Amino acid sequence: MKKTGSVKLQTSQRGRKPALTEEDLQEIDQLIMAQPDITIDEIIEKQGLSVSDETVRKAVIGLGYVYKKKSFYAAERERVRCYGGERSLE
């Protein structure tokens, strides 16, 4: 009351502050537009962020991007395919 002259609650100062600023989000958006296949770890490294990968992942999703892991097709997998006949158990 001494500073503002009002007894009104200051609700804007409550709660946990966001870990990423608007500037960080804009820079992440620019990075993704420049390199669409960039990984979360690469974003953290290039921006020099001190947040977890989950925080960046949620920010990427919040920006409207789809976060999807690359799945390997059969030709890209390292396992050997068995072409032998079925064995009978005796």
C-alpha positions in Angstrom: 0.0 0.0 0.0 2.9 2.4 0.7 4.3 1.9 -2.8 1.1 2.0 -4.9 -1.5 3.6 -2.6 -3.8 0.6 -3.3 -4.8 -2.4 -1.3 -5.5 -4.4 -4.4 -3.8 -7.8 -4.6 -0.9 -8.1 -7.0 -1.8 -11.4 -8.7 0.8 -10.9 -11.5 3.6 -11.6 -9.1 2.3 -15.0 -7.9 3.4 -18.5 -8.9 6.5 -19.9 -10.5 8.1 -17.9 -13.2 8.6 -19.5 -16.7 12.1 -21.0 -17.3 12.1 -19.8 -21.0 11.5 -16.2 -21.9 9.7 -15.0 -24.9 13.0 -14.3 -26.6 14.2 -17.9 -25.9 10.9 -19.2 -27.5 11.4 -16.9 -30.6 15.0 -18.1 -31.0 13.9 -21.8 -30.7 11.2 -21.1 -33.3 13.8 -19.6 -35.7 16.2 -22.6 -35.1 13.4 -25.0 -36.0 12.4 -23.1 -39.1 16.1 -23.0 -40.3 16.7 -26.7 -39.5 13.4 -28.7 -39.2 15.1 -32.0 -38.1 17.0 -30.4 -35.2 16.9 -32.4 -32.0 16.0 -31.2 -28.5 19.6 -31.6 -27.3 20.9 -29.6 -30.3 18.5 -26.8 -29.4 19.8 -26.7 -25.8 23.4 -26.8 -27.0 23.1 -24.0 -29.6 21.1 -21.7 -27.4 23.2 -22.4 -24.3 20.1 -23.0 -22.2 20.3 -24.2 -18.6 17.0 -26.0 -18.6 16.0 -29.7 -18.9 15.2 -31.3 -22.2 11.6 -31.8 -21.1 11.2 -28.0 -20.7 12.4 -27.5 -24.3 10.2 -30.3 -25.5 7.1 -28.8 -24.0 8.1 -25.4 -25.5 8.5 -26.9 -28.9 5.0 -28.5 -28.6 3.7 -25.2 -27.3 5.0 -23.5 -30.5 2.8 -25.9 -32.5 5.4 -28.3 -33.8 5.1 -32.0 -33.6 7.7 -33.8 -31.6 8.2 -37.3 -33.0 11.0 -39.8 -32.7 12.4 -41.2 -35.9 11.4 -44.8 -36.3 13.7 -47.2 -38.2 12.4 -49.1 -41.1 13.3 -52.8 -41.6 16.1 -51.9 -44.0 17.7 -49.5 -41.5 17.6 -51.8 -38.5 20.8 -53.5 -37.4 19.3 -56.9 -36.7 19.7 -59.8 -39.1 16.6 -61.2 -40.6 16.1 -65.0 -40.3 15.3 -66.7 -43.6 15.6 -70.2 -42.3 12.7 -72.6 -42.1 10.8 -73.1 -38.9 12.2 -75.7 -36.6 10.1 -78.4 -35.2 10.4 -79.1 -31.5 11.1 -82.8 -30.6 
